C-alpha cells in the first residue's frame, strides 16, 4: 500500500514526502454521509459492492451497527438478514425508507467521524498537496476526501497514485478515471 511508496519517496526526494497516514474507505466515507440527502447518494459513495449484501452489512459500511437500528427493523417487520442484490441497491424503496429513519443516527455519527478525521489529518492538510495511494482504481477514497475537503473549505490538492492488479482491467479503469475532471492529476506508476 502507500507505506511502501512513502518509504521510496523519502529516499528519492527527502523534502517532498515526509509523512505516512493510513485512512480506510470507511473512515473517509462515513464523514461525508452528512452531505448526502438520499440513499442513492449514500450507495454511490462506494464504487464497488458484493453481488449480494445483507442489510446489517450494508449499514455497517456506513458505521451503523445492528443494535442502532434493530428497533426500526422490528417496527417495520424487516428481517435483519435480508439479502439485497447489488443490482437492487439503487432506487430501492425499502433502503430509502430505512435511510430516512436512520438519517439522524447517520448524520450524527458522520459529524463525529468528520471531526476525528480532520483532526487526524490536520498537520497534513496544511500542505499545498498530498499524495494518496490506493489499491484498485475506482478512486473511492480520493473522491470522498476531495468532496469532504471542499465541504470544509480546505484547499489541499490530492494526487492519486493507484495500484492495479490486472493489465487489461487497469487500462480500462485508468482510462475511465482519467476521463473524469476531478482526476486530471492521476499518476500512473
C-alpha positions as CSV (number, residue, x, y, z in Angstrom):
1,X,0.0,0.0,0.0
2,X,1.0,3.6,0.5
3,X,3.6,2.8,3.2
4,X,6.0,1.4,0.6
5,X,5.5,4.4,-1.7
6,X,6.2,6.7,1.3
7,X,9.4,4.9,2.1
8,X,10.5,5.1,-1.6
9,X,9.7,8.8,-1.9
10,X,11.6,9.6,1.3
11,X,14.7,8.0,-0.3
12,X,14.2,9.7,-3.7
13,X,13.0,13.2,-2.6
14,X,13.6,13.8,1.1
15,X,11.9,17.2,1.2
16,X,8.8,16.1,-0.8
17,X,7.4,13.3,1.2
18,X,7.7,13.2,5.0
19,X,4.6,11.6,6.5
20,X,2.5,8.5,6.1
21,X,-1.1,8.4,7.2
22,X,-3.5,5.5,6.9
23,X,-7.1,6.0,6.1
24,X,-9.7,3.4,5.2
25,X,-12.5,3.8,2.7
26,X,-15.0,3.8,5.6
27,X,-13.0,6.4,7.6
28,X,-13.3,8.8,4.7
29,X,-16.9,7.9,3.5
30,X,-18.6,8.0,6.9
31,X,-17.7,11.7,7.5
32,X,-19.2,12.6,4.1
33,X,-22.6,10.9,4.9
34,X,-24.0,14.1,6.4
35,X,-23.8,15.7,3.0
36,X,-26.0,13.0,1.3
37,X,-29.7,13.7,1.1
38,X,-30.8,10.3,-0.4
39,X,-30.0,6.7,-0.1
40,X,-28.8,6.7,-3.7
41,X,-26.2,9.3,-2.9
42,X,-25.1,7.1,0.1
43,X,-24.9,4.0,-2.1
44,X,-22.9,5.9,-4.7
45,X,-20.2,6.8,-2.2
46,X,-18.8,3.2,-2.6
47,X,-17.8,2.3,-6.1
48,X,-17.7,-1.5,-5.6
49,X,-20.3,-3.8,-4.0
50,X,-20.5,-7.5,-3.4
51,X,-23.0,-9.3,-5.6
52,X,-25.3,-9.6,-2.5
53,X,-25.2,-7.9,0.8
54,X,-27.4,-8.1,4.0
55,X,-29.0,-5.0,5.5
56,X,-26.7,-5.4,8.5
57,X,-23.5,-5.5,6.5
58,X,-24.7,-2.7,4.2
59,X,-25.3,-0.2,7.1
60,X,-22.1,-1.4,8.8
61,X,-20.2,0.0,5.8
62,X,-21.6,3.4,6.9
63,X,-20.6,3.0,10.5
64,X,-24.0,1.9,11.8
65,X,-24.2,-1.3,13.9
66,X,-27.3,-3.5,14.0
67,X,-28.1,-2.5,17.6
68,X,-28.5,1.1,16.4
69,X,-31.3,0.2,14.0
70,X,-32.7,-3.1,15.2
71,X,-35.8,-1.4,16.7
72,X,-36.6,0.2,13.4
73,X,-36.3,-3.2,11.6
74,X,-38.6,-4.8,14.2
75,X,-41.2,-2.0,13.9
76,X,-41.2,-2.2,10.1
77,X,-41.2,-6.1,10.1
78,X,-37.9,-6.2,8.2
79,X,-35.5,-9.2,8.6
80,X,-32.0,-8.0,9.6
81,X,-30.6,-10.8,7.4
82,X,-32.5,-9.6,4.3
83,X,-30.2,-10.0,1.3
84,X,-30.1,-7.3,-1.3
85,X,-28.8,-7.9,-4.8
86,X,-26.1,-5.5,-6.0
87,X,-28.4,-4.5,-8.9
88,X,-31.2,-3.6,-6.5
89,X,-29.2,-1.1,-4.3
90,X,-30.1,2.0,-6.3
91,X,-33.7,3.2,-6.3
92,X,-34.7,0.7,-3.6
93,X,-37.8,2.0,-1.8
94,X,-37.0,-0.1,1.3
95,X,-33.5,1.2,1.6
96,X,-34.7,4.8,1.1
97,X,-37.3,4.3,3.9
98,X,-34.6,3.0,6.2
99,X,-32.3,5.8,5.2
100,X,-35.0,8.3,6.2
101,X,-35.5,6.5,9.5
102,X,-31.7,6.4,10.2
103,X,-30.9,9.8,9.0
104,X,-30.4,11.3,12.4
105,X,-28.1,8.5,13.5
106,X,-26.2,8.5,10.3
107,X,-25.7,12.3,10.3
108,X,-24.7,12.4,14.0
109,X,-22.1,9.7,13.5
110,X,-20.9,11.3,10.3
111,X,-20.3,14.6,12.1
112,X,-18.3,12.9,14.9
113,X,-16.2,11.0,12.3
114,X,-15.6,14.1,10.2
115,X,-14.2,15.9,13.2
116,X,-12.0,13.0,14.1
117,X,-10.7,12.6,10.5
118,X,-9.9,16.2,10.1
119,X,-8.1,16.3,13.4
120,X,-6.1,13.2,12.4
121,X,-5.2,14.7,9.0
122,X,-4.8,18.3,10.3
123,X,-1.0,18.5,10.0
124,X,-1.1,17.1,6.5
125,X,-3.9,19.4,5.3
126,X,-1.7,22.4,5.8
127,X,0.4,21.3,2.8
128,X,-0.5,22.5,-0.7
129,X,-0.7,18.9,-2.0
130,X,-1.0,15.4,-0.7
131,X,-0.3,12.1,-2.4
132,X,-2.9,9.5,-1.9
133,X,-2.0,5.8,-2.6
134,X,-4.8,3.3,-3.1
135,X,-5.2,-0.3,-4.3
136,X,-7.6,-0.8,-7.2
137,X,-8.6,2.0,-9.3
138,X,-12.1,3.2,-8.6
139,X,-10.8,6.2,-6.5
140,X,-13.4,5.8,-3.8
141,X,-11.1,7.3,-1.1
142,X,-9.9,10.1,-3.3
143,X,-13.4,11.1,-4.4
144,X,-14.8,11.1,-0.9
145,X,-11.8,13.0,0.5
146,X,-12.0,15.7,-2.3
147,X,-15.7,16.2,-1.5
148,X,-15.0,16.4,2.2
149,X,-12.2,18.9,1.8
150,X,-14.3,21.0,-0.4
151,X,-17.2,21.0,2.1
152,X,-14.8,22.2,4.8
153,X,-13.2,24.8,2.5
154,X,-9.8,23.1,2.7
155,X,-7.6,23.8,-0.4
156,X,-5.2,20.9,-0.2
157,X,-4.7,19.3,-3.7
158,X,-4.8,15.5,-3.8
159,X,-2.7,13.4,-6.2
160,X,-4.0,9.9,-6.7
161,X,-1.5,7.1,-7.1
162,X,-3.1,3.7,-7.8
163,X,-2.0,0.1,-7.9
164,X,-3.9,-2.1,-10.4
165,X,-3.9,-5.9,-10.3
166,X,-4.6,-6.8,-13.9
167,X,-3.2,-5.1,-17.0
168,X,-6.4,-5.3,-19.0
169,X,-8.5,-4.2,-16.1
170,X,-6.1,-1.5,-15.1
171,X,-6.0,0.1,-18.5
172,X,-9.8,0.3,-18.6
173,X,-10.1,1.7,-15.0
174,X,-7.2,4.1,-15.6
175,X,-8.8,5.5,-18.8
176,X,-12.2,5.8,-17.1
177,X,-10.7,7.7,-14.2
178,X,-8.7,10.0,-16.5
179,X,-11.9,11.0,-18.3
180,X,-13.3,12.5,-15.0
181,X,-12.5,16.1,-14.5
182,X,-11.6,15.9,-10.8
183,X,-9.0,13.2,-11.5
184,X,-6.9,15.0,-14.1
185,X,-3.9,14.8,-11.8
186,X,-3.9,11.0,-11.7
187,X,-0.4,9.5,-11.8
188,X,0.4,6.1,-13.3
189,X,3.2,4.1,-11.6
